[in-house]
Amino acid sequence: MSAPAPPRERSRDDLPHDEGAHAPLGELPDEDLSSMLTIRAFESALLDLFDRGMLNGTTHTCLGQEYVPVALEGLLAAGDHVFSNHRGHGHYLARHRDPEGLLAEIMGRRGAVCGGVGGSQHIRRDRYLSTGVQGESLPVACGVALHLKRTEPGALACVYVGDGTFGEGAVYEALNIASLWDLPLLVVVENNGIAQSTPLAANMAGSIAGRAAAFAVEHRLVDTVDVAAIRRGLDAAVRAVRQGRPLVVEFATHRLGPHSKGDDTRSAMDIAQARAADWYPRYAAADPERFARLDAVARAHIAAVTADVVARELS
């Protein structure tokens, strides 16, 4: 009796690719494009501060993924709860537009969001909470979603996770409960194809869509950087979440920078492919004059914020 054939290795190539990569981008208000550019400038400034020896600990930038929280923020309401993860600066900035408070928190300076005790990964403000513990937010978000269902109908809990987090059992406990109890839970998976240093092919059997289906939870795959198109495509589904239909939205995205401040194990080819899929040059080419103007403003703003926070006393 012959041995069974080994399972076929999976990779990002198994995900559908954006067939509209060269199609015109949808119209995006200045406010949203500025938000994306501000997040890009903020994350770049953090890596520069690390290079200059001005930051301690670690931090995980979302370079390349900035459009995800900006797109989602346009579908969220003030009463919704947002749960973030270790790579959460963009989630926070899209929600609160507060680079001063976040940088002060990361640097432990006066004006820090959490008094300097949360650092880069553990932030709490109003209905926003981030944690560096993989999978921790999902069961917490389920509890909040149950509370919202009982006390604030129409509000939802949105939780951001990465593809690597699907190795945590808490993910499946949460999806099971959300489906059984019809909770207003929106799970946003930023699938950048690599869990720290482990490629998708080596850490996931099956697919995120298949795992959502196992719990009868609807799954949507987003494979475009067009913020306007993302919002159009998800609007009805997010409104259904508010009525108690949990949803998993998977973004096939790309991480431009290292896992943390300098630990990038990817090949030069993999990094080049990620940069080729970046939203930044596409938006720059779509409207060069407006993009250059808003980009210059965002860079100047973050430069001023950085200079101000660096000069503050410790919190």
Buried (B, 14 or more C-beta within 10 A) or exposed (E): EEEEEEEEEBEBEEBEEBEEEEEEBBEBEEEBBBBBBBBBBBBBBBBEBBEEEEBEEBBBBBBBBBBBBBBBBBBBEEEBBBBBBBBBBBBBBBBBBBBBBBBBBBBBBBBBBBEBEBBBBBBEBEBBBBBBEBBBBBBBBBEBBBBBBEEEEEBBBBBBBBBBBBEBEBBBBBBBBBBEBBBBBBBBBBBBBBBBEBBBBEBBEEBBBEBBBEBEBBBBBBBBBBBBBBBEBBEEBBEBBBEBBBBBBBBBBBBBBBBBBEEBEBEEEBBEBBBEBBBBEBBBEBBEEBBEEBBEBBBEBBEEBBEBBBEBEEB
